[in-house]
């Protein structure tokens, strides 16, 4: 059996560290399509977190579950 390197609790803690900070989000949309945007991590909730994009006309999803980060379909990293 392969031992998992991370669990949902560790993902929650790492995302909570980015609260109210600028982040870069990369979302895997499938079939080699990726969406990338920057914004502020505005909310951290028990089941999901939200990102407020810089672009006011953004027409994409801005709330993500911790499981999406754990599975690798969403990547969040701090901007410099």
Order of alpha helices (4+ residues) and beta strands (2+ residues): alpha-beta-beta-beta-beta-alpha-beta
